[in-house]
Amino acid sequence: MSLSLEGGGTTLWSMSAALELRQVSKSFGHFHAVRELSMSVPRGAVYGFLGPNGAGKTTSLRMILGMLLPDSGELSVLGSPSAMAVRDRVGYLPEEKGLYRNMTASAVIAYFATLKGLSAARARVRARELLNRYGLGDFADKKVETLSKGMGQKVQVLASIAHDPELVLFDEPFSGLDPVNQEVLEEVLEDLKTRGCTILFSTHVMAHAERLCDRLLVLGGGRRLFEGTPSEARALLPVVVTLETSGGQPIPEGLPGVREAVSEGLGRWRLELQPGASSSALLEACFEKSLRLKRFEVREPDLHEVFVHLVGPAAREASLR
């Protein structure tokens, strides 16, 4: 554990966390953007910050970075109460993408690296290393204004990590990228994770969180609705088994692990399982009870379904974009 001394008081923070927020709130007039938000991001983790548009994700990131001051609560960034004190160890990709269009791709990356403490010589080498590593080596000396939108976004991603940060904050990094460039960005995230970097990225697209995140937090209306692993999130909803019997044979009562059985026509049933129940045990019981099965289909909930369950149907469209 580590101690942070502020205003004569003592705050106990976890040494295993790269980032912690405790009861952090922020309002703009009568609008409560973030309400008593607490979260803990383990060192070396890929942490998803999920929520529909307007949930408070960007406001939270800006408070973490010191761009906004919270109305109440406290935070710790790499052991410091202020991200400004450790800014050379933090990388940030804002949601609003923008680059110096008259500079070359390598010059842009090198410039941002020098702002984070690298020497000019080392920054130039680092810029070309990154461009070559992620398929933009041939465009290193091209002006940003000549690059495609996807290439420009990749340059900005590389500029945010050129100084080899310990903690990276990405605000909607996949927004506007085509599938090929989304794969490149996922490769960047995997490489960062491999070398021990802690990654926090916000998104409202559940497929990215499903593939990449070790842990995730779901925000809705500025409040924390869930924090945990993807598997813990999926466990919030039941496994559903679609079962169909030959000749309209009815199913017996008392099948193991079944919380609810709904008939969907002659010989066809939708079975909702209890939390932790085994679909394999249910199938074995069906054979033991001599059910003549035509279909036994198991469907586990995905993160999109959990997301909609937590934040409400109004978020369905946003989470699919």
C-alpha positions as CSV (number, residue, x, y, z in Angstrom):
1,M,0.0,0.0,0.0
2,S,1.1,3.6,-0.5
3,L,0.2,6.8,1.4
4,S,-0.8,10.0,-0.2
5,L,-0.8,13.0,2.1
6,E,-3.1,15.8,1.2
7,G,-4.2,18.8,3.3
8,G,-2.9,17.2,6.5
9,G,-4.9,14.1,6.0
10,T,-3.8,10.6,5.0
11,T,-5.3,8.7,2.1
12,L,-4.5,5.1,1.6
13,W,-4.0,4.0,-2.1
14,S,-3.3,0.6,-3.6
15,M,0.2,0.0,-5.0
16,S,-1.3,-2.5,-7.4
17,A,-3.4,0.1,-9.1
18,A,-2.2,2.4,-11.8
19,L,-5.3,4.6,-11.4
20,E,-7.9,5.1,-8.7
21,L,-10.9,7.3,-8.3
22,R,-12.9,7.6,-5.1
23,Q,-16.4,9.2,-5.0
24,V,-15.5,11.6,-7.8
25,S,-18.3,14.0,-9.0
26,K,-18.5,16.8,-11.6
27,S,-21.4,19.0,-12.5
28,F,-21.8,21.7,-15.1
29,G,-24.5,24.0,-13.7
30,H,-27.5,21.8,-13.0
31,F,-26.2,18.9,-15.2
32,H,-24.5,16.1,-13.2
33,A,-22.0,14.7,-15.7
34,V,-20.3,12.3,-13.2
35,R,-21.8,11.2,-9.9
36,E,-19.7,9.7,-7.1
37,L,-17.6,7.6,-9.4
38,S,-15.2,5.1,-7.9
39,M,-12.9,2.8,-9.9
40,S,-9.6,1.0,-9.7
41,V,-7.4,0.2,-12.7
42,P,-4.8,-2.6,-12.0
43,R,-1.3,-2.0,-13.3
44,G,-0.7,-3.8,-16.6
45,A,-4.5,-4.3,-17.3
46,V,-6.5,-3.4,-20.4
47,Y,-9.5,-1.6,-18.8
48,G,-12.6,-0.7,-20.8
49,F,-14.5,2.4,-19.9
50,L,-18.0,1.7,-21.4
51,G,-21.1,3.7,-21.8
52,P,-23.5,5.4,-24.3
53,N,-22.8,8.8,-25.6
54,G,-23.3,11.3,-22.7
55,A,-22.6,8.8,-20.0
56,G,-19.7,10.8,-18.5
57,K,-16.7,9.0,-20.1
58,T,-14.9,12.0,-21.5
59,T,-15.6,14.1,-18.5
60,S,-14.1,11.4,-16.3
61,L,-11.0,11.1,-18.5
62,R,-10.5,14.9,-18.4
63,M,-10.6,14.9,-14.6
64,I,-8.1,12.0,-14.5
65,L,-5.7,14.0,-16.7
66,G,-6.2,17.2,-14.7
67,M,-7.9,19.1,-17.5
68,L,-11.0,19.4,-15.3
69,L,-11.1,19.6,-11.5
70,P,-13.6,17.4,-9.8
71,D,-16.2,19.1,-7.6
72,S,-15.6,16.4,-4.9
73,G,-13.8,13.1,-4.4
74,E,-10.1,12.2,-4.9
75,L,-7.9,10.4,-7.4
76,S,-4.5,8.8,-7.8
77,V,-2.6,8.6,-11.1
78,L,0.5,6.4,-10.9
79,G,0.6,7.2,-7.2
80,S,0.2,10.9,-7.6
81,P,-2.8,13.0,-6.8
82,S,-2.3,14.9,-10.0
83,A,-1.7,13.6,-13.5
84,M,0.3,16.8,-14.2
85,A,3.0,15.6,-11.8
86,V,3.5,12.4,-13.8
87,R,2.6,13.6,-17.3
88,D,5.7,12.3,-18.9
89,R,4.6,8.8,-17.9
90,V,1.1,9.1,-19.3
91,G,-0.1,9.0,-22.9
92,Y,-3.5,10.4,-24.0
93,L,-5.5,10.2,-27.2
94,P,-8.4,12.6,-27.2
95,E,-11.7,11.9,-28.9
96,E,-11.4,15.0,-31.0
97,K,-8.6,14.0,-33.4
98,G,-6.4,16.7,-34.8
99,L,-2.9,17.0,-36.2
100,Y,-0.6,19.6,-37.7
101,R,-1.4,19.1,-41.3
102,N,1.7,20.8,-42.8
103,M,4.1,18.6,-40.8
104,T,5.3,15.2,-41.9
105,A,4.0,12.1,-40.1
106,S,7.4,11.4,-38.6
107,A,7.8,15.1,-37.5
108,V,4.4,15.1,-35.8
109,I,5.2,11.9,-33.8
110,A,8.7,13.2,-32.9
111,Y,7.3,16.6,-31.8
112,F,4.9,15.0,-29.4
113,A,7.6,12.7,-28.0
114,T,9.8,15.7,-27.2
115,L,6.9,17.3,-25.3
116,K,7.0,14.2,-23.1
117,G,10.7,14.4,-22.4
118,L,12.5,12.6,-25.2
119,S,15.5,14.2,-26.8
120,A,15.1,15.5,-30.3
121,A,17.4,12.8,-31.7
122,R,15.8,10.0,-29.8
123,A,12.3,11.3,-30.8
124,R,13.1,11.2,-34.5
125,V,14.4,7.6,-34.2
126,R,11.4,6.6,-32.2
127,A,9.0,8.1,-34.7
128,R,10.4,6.1,-37.6
129,E,10.5,2.9,-35.5
130,L,6.8,3.2,-34.8
131,L,5.8,4.1,-38.4
132,N,7.7,1.1,-39.7
133,R,6.3,-1.2,-37.0
134,Y,2.7,-0.3,-37.9
135,G,2.8,-0.2,-41.6
136,L,3.3,3.5,-42.3
137,G,7.1,3.6,-43.0
138,D,6.5,4.6,-46.6
139,F,4.6,7.6,-45.4
140,A,7.1,8.9,-42.8
141,D,8.1,11.9,-44.9
142,K,4.6,12.6,-46.3
143,K,2.7,15.6,-44.9
144,V,-0.3,14.8,-42.8
145,E,-2.6,16.6,-45.2
146,T,-1.8,14.0,-47.9
147,L,-2.7,11.0,-45.7
148,S,-6.0,9.3,-45.6
149,K,-8.2,9.8,-42.5
150,G,-7.4,6.3,-41.2
151,M,-3.6,6.9,-41.7
152,G,-3.9,10.3,-39.9
153,Q,-5.6,8.6,-37.0
154,K,-2.9,6.0,-36.8
155,V,-0.3,8.7,-36.7
156,Q,-2.1,10.4,-33.8
157,V,-2.3,7.1,-31.9
158,L,1.5,6.6,-32.4
159,A,2.2,10.2,-31.3
160,S,0.3,9.5,-28.0
161,I,2.6,6.5,-27.2
162,A,5.9,7.6,-28.7
163,H,7.4,8.4,-25.2
164,D,6.8,4.8,-24.0
165,P,4.2,5.7,-21.3
166,E,3.3,3.5,-18.3
167,L,-0.4,4.5,-18.5
168,V,-2.3,5.3,-21.7
169,L,-5.8,6.8,-21.9
170,F,-7.6,6.5,-25.2
171,D,-10.9,8.3,-25.7
172,E,-13.0,6.4,-28.3
173,P,-9.9,5.3,-30.2
174,F,-11.8,3.1,-32.7
175,S,-14.2,5.9,-33.8
176,G,-14.0,6.5,-37.5
177,L,-11.5,3.7,-38.3
178,D,-12.2,1.1,-41.0
179,P,-11.9,-2.6,-40.1
180,V,-8.3,-2.8,-41.3
181,N,-7.2,0.1,-39.2
182,Q,-9.2,-1.2,-36.3
183,E,-7.1,-4.3,-36.4
184,V,-3.9,-2.3,-36.5
185,L,-5.1,-0.3,-33.4
186,E,-5.9,-3.6,-31.6
187,E,-2.3,-4.7,-32.4
188,V,-1.0,-1.5,-30.9
189,L,-3.0,-2.2,-27.7
190,E,-1.8,-5.8,-27.5
191,D,1.8,-4.6,-27.9
192,L,1.4,-2.1,-25.2
193,K,-0.1,-4.7,-22.9
194,T,2.7,-7.1,-23.6
195,R,5.3,-4.7,-22.4
196,G,3.3,-4.0,-19.2
197,C,1.6,-0.7,-20.0
198,T,-1.7,0.0,-18.3
199,I,-4.4,0.9,-20.9
200,L,-7.7,2.6,-20.2
201,F,-9.9,3.1,-23.3
202,S,-13.4,4.4,-23.6
203,T,-15.9,3.0,-26.1
204,H,-19.5,2.4,-26.7
205,V,-18.8,-0.5,-29.1
206,M,-19.0,-3.8,-27.1
207,A,-17.1,-6.0,-29.6
208,H,-13.8,-4.2,-28.8
209,A,-14.4,-4.6,-25.1
210,E,-15.2,-8.2,-25.6
211,R,-12.0,-9.0,-27.4
212,L,-9.5,-6.7,-25.5
213,C,-10.5,-6.0,-21.9
214,D,-9.3,-7.6,-18.7
215,R,-11.7,-5.5,-16.7
216,L,-14.4,-3.0,-17.6
217,L,-16.6,-0.4,-16.1
218,V,-20.0,0.5,-17.4
219,L,-21.2,4.1,-16.9
220,G,-24.8,5.3,-17.3
221,G,-26.0,8.8,-16.5
222,G,-22.6,9.6,-14.9
223,R,-22.9,6.7,-12.4
224,R,-21.0,3.4,-12.2
225,L,-23.4,0.6,-13.1
226,F,-20.9,-2.3,-13.2
227,E,-17.2,-2.9,-12.6
228,G,-15.6,-6.3,-13.1
229,T,-14.3,-8.8,-15.7
230,P,-16.1,-9.5,-18.9
231,S,-17.1,-13.0,-17.7
232,E,-18.5,-11.4,-14.5
233,A,-20.5,-9.0,-16.7
234,R,-21.9,-11.8,-18.8
235,A,-22.9,-13.6,-15.6
236,L,-25.4,-10.9,-15.0
237,L,-27.7,-12.4,-17.6
238,P,-28.9,-16.0,-17.8
239,V,-27.7,-18.6,-20.3
240,V,-30.6,-19.6,-22.6
241,V,-31.2,-23.0,-24.1
242,T,-33.5,-23.5,-27.0
243,L,-34.8,-27.1,-26.9
244,E,-36.9,-28.9,-29.5
245,T,-38.3,-32.4,-29.2
246,S,-39.6,-34.8,-31.8
247,G,-43.3,-35.2,-32.3
248,G,-44.1,-32.5,-29.8
249,Q,-42.9,-34.5,-26.9
250,P,-43.4,-32.4,-23.7
251,I,-40.5,-31.7,-21.4
252,P,-40.7,-33.0,-17.8
253,E,-40.8,-30.7,-14.8
254,G,-37.7,-30.4,-12.6
255,L,-35.0,-30.3,-15.2
256,P,-31.8,-29.3,-13.3
257,G,-30.7,-25.7,-13.4
258,V,-33.8,-24.4,-15.2
259,R,-35.1,-21.1,-13.8
260,E,-37.9,-20.6,-16.3
261,A,-39.3,-22.6,-19.2
262,V,-41.4,-20.9,-21.9
263,S,-43.2,-22.8,-24.6
264,E,-42.6,-21.4,-28.1
265,G,-44.8,-23.9,-29.9
266,L,-45.4,-27.6,-30.2
267,G,-42.3,-29.4,-28.8
268,R,-40.2,-26.2,-28.7
269,W,-39.0,-24.5,-25.5
270,R,-37.0,-21.6,-24.3
271,L,-35.2,-22.5,-21.1
272,E,-33.6,-19.8,-19.0
273,L,-31.0,-21.3,-16.7
274,Q,-30.2,-20.3,-13.1
275,P,-26.9,-18.5,-12.4
276,G,-24.0,-20.9,-12.5
277,A,-26.2,-23.8,-13.9
278,S,-24.6,-26.2,-16.3
279,S,-26.0,-26.7,-19.8
280,S,-24.1,-30.0,-20.0
281,A,-25.9,-31.3,-16.9
282,L,-29.2,-30.2,-18.4
283,L,-28.4,-32.1,-21.7
284,E,-27.5,-35.2,-19.7
285,A,-30.8,-35.0,-17.8
286,C,-32.7,-34.8,-21.1
287,F,-31.1,-38.1,-22.2
288,E,-31.7,-39.7,-18.8
289,K,-35.4,-38.8,-19.1
290,S,-35.6,-40.2,-22.7
291,L,-36.4,-36.9,-24.4
292,R,-36.2,-37.3,-28.2
293,L,-34.2,-34.1,-29.0
294,K,-34.2,-32.5,-32.4
295,R,-32.4,-29.4,-31.2
296,F,-30.4,-28.3,-28.2
297,E,-28.9,-24.9,-28.7
298,V,-27.0,-23.0,-25.9
299,R,-26.7,-19.3,-26.2
300,E,-24.6,-17.4,-23.7
301,P,-25.2,-13.6,-23.3
302,D,-22.6,-11.3,-24.9
303,L,-21.5,-7.9,-23.7
304,H,-23.8,-6.0,-25.9
305,E,-26.8,-7.7,-24.3
306,V,-25.4,-7.0,-20.8
307,F,-24.7,-3.4,-21.8
308,V,-28.3,-2.8,-22.9
309,H,-29.5,-4.6,-19.8
310,L,-27.5,-2.2,-17.6
311,V,-28.0,1.1,-19.4
312,G,-31.5,0.5,-21.0
313,P,-32.8,0.0,-24.5
314,A,-32.2,3.6,-25.4
315,A,-28.5,2.8,-25.6
316,R,-29.0,-0.1,-28.1
317,E,-28.4,2.1,-31.2
318,A,-25.4,3.8,-29.8
319,S,-23.7,0.6,-28.7
320,L,-24.0,-0.9,-32.3
321,R,-22.4,2.1,-34.1
